[in-house]
Amino acid sequence: MGNLQNTYFDCKDYKDLKPEGYLIYCDPPYEGTTQYSKTLVGDFNSNEFWELMRQWSINNTVIISEYNAPEDFKCIWSKEVKLDMRDSENKKKSRVEKLYTYN
């Protein structure tokens, strides 16, 4: 692992951040899939998240990992991935993971 001597870590709600001039990668709970434990992330508001990503995109480069995004975001990368879950014929299910940016 690299030298972390001058690194500062903090735990905050992303809604409290005011980034400017950053490259930001976001991996929110995927909408319409099995949710993370509410004790870990609470109730996640997807609409609120996307609106904040629009705001952050004004002064930052924001990349969001999701299966789908609102129409005003564009897909910049996609790849089909096999999941650990299997269907009724015991075949591995697949999904297309995507990366989005705000237009």
C-alpha positions as CSV (number, residue, x, y, z in Angstrom):
1,M,0.0,0.0,0.0
2,G,1.2,3.5,-0.8
3,N,2.3,6.1,1.7
4,L,-0.8,7.5,3.5
5,Q,1.1,9.7,5.9
6,N,-0.6,12.9,4.7
7,T,-4.0,11.4,4.1
8,Y,-7.1,12.4,6.0
9,F,-10.2,10.1,6.2
10,D,-13.6,11.3,7.3
11,C,-17.0,9.7,7.3
12,K,-19.8,12.1,6.2
13,D,-23.1,12.0,4.4
14,Y,-22.5,12.7,0.8
15,K,-25.2,15.4,0.8
16,D,-23.1,17.5,3.2
17,L,-20.2,17.7,0.7
18,K,-19.5,20.7,-1.5
19,P,-16.9,19.4,-3.9
20,E,-15.3,21.7,-6.5
21,G,-12.6,20.7,-9.1
22,Y,-12.7,17.0,-8.5
23,L,-13.0,13.7,-10.4
24,I,-15.8,12.0,-8.4
25,Y,-16.8,8.3,-8.8
26,C,-20.2,7.4,-7.3
27,D,-21.5,3.9,-6.7
28,P,-25.0,4.3,-5.2
29,P,-27.3,1.5,-4.3
30,Y,-28.6,0.3,-7.7
31,E,-32.2,1.2,-8.0
32,G,-34.6,-1.7,-8.4
33,T,-32.2,-4.3,-7.0
34,T,-31.7,-5.8,-3.6
35,Q,-31.0,-2.9,-1.2
36,Y,-28.2,-2.6,1.2
37,S,-29.0,-3.0,4.8
38,K,-30.9,0.1,6.0
39,T,-28.7,0.1,9.1
40,L,-25.8,0.8,6.8
41,V,-27.2,3.3,4.3
42,G,-30.6,4.3,5.7
43,D,-33.4,5.1,3.2
44,F,-31.7,6.0,0.0
45,N,-33.5,8.6,-2.1
46,S,-32.5,8.1,-5.7
47,N,-34.2,11.2,-7.0
48,E,-32.4,13.3,-4.5
49,F,-29.1,11.6,-5.4
50,W,-29.5,12.3,-9.2
51,E,-30.4,16.0,-8.6
52,L,-27.3,16.4,-6.4
53,M,-25.2,14.7,-9.2
54,R,-26.5,17.3,-11.6
55,Q,-25.3,20.1,-9.2
56,W,-21.9,18.5,-8.6
57,S,-21.4,18.1,-12.4
58,I,-21.3,21.9,-12.8
59,N,-17.8,22.2,-11.1
60,N,-16.6,18.5,-11.2
61,T,-16.3,15.5,-13.4
62,V,-18.8,13.0,-12.0
63,I,-19.0,9.4,-13.0
64,I,-21.8,7.2,-11.7
65,S,-22.1,3.5,-11.7
66,E,-25.7,2.3,-12.3
67,Y,-27.8,0.0,-14.4
68,N,-30.0,2.9,-15.6
69,A,-30.0,6.7,-15.2
70,P,-32.3,9.6,-15.9
71,E,-32.5,10.7,-19.6
72,D,-30.3,13.7,-19.1
73,F,-27.3,11.5,-18.2
74,K,-25.3,9.8,-20.9
75,C,-23.8,6.3,-20.8
76,I,-20.0,6.5,-21.3
77,W,-19.2,2.8,-20.8
78,S,-21.1,-0.5,-20.4
79,K,-20.2,-4.2,-20.0
80,E,-22.3,-7.3,-19.5
81,V,-21.4,-9.1,-16.2
82,K,-22.5,-12.4,-14.9
83,L,-24.1,-12.4,-11.4
84,D,-23.7,-15.0,-8.7
85,M,-27.5,-15.5,-8.8
86,R,-28.9,-18.2,-11.1
87,D,-32.2,-18.5,-12.9
88,S,-34.8,-21.3,-12.9
89,E,-32.7,-23.3,-15.4
90,N,-29.6,-22.9,-13.1
91,K,-27.9,-20.5,-15.6
92,K,-26.1,-17.5,-14.2
93,K,-28.0,-14.3,-14.7
94,S,-26.3,-11.3,-16.3
95,R,-26.8,-7.6,-16.2
96,V,-25.2,-4.7,-18.1
97,E,-23.3,-2.4,-15.8
98,K,-22.9,1.1,-17.0
99,L,-21.0,4.3,-16.2
100,Y,-22.8,7.6,-16.6
101,T,-22.0,11.3,-16.7
102,Y,-24.3,14.3,-16.8
103,N,-24.8,15.8,-20.3
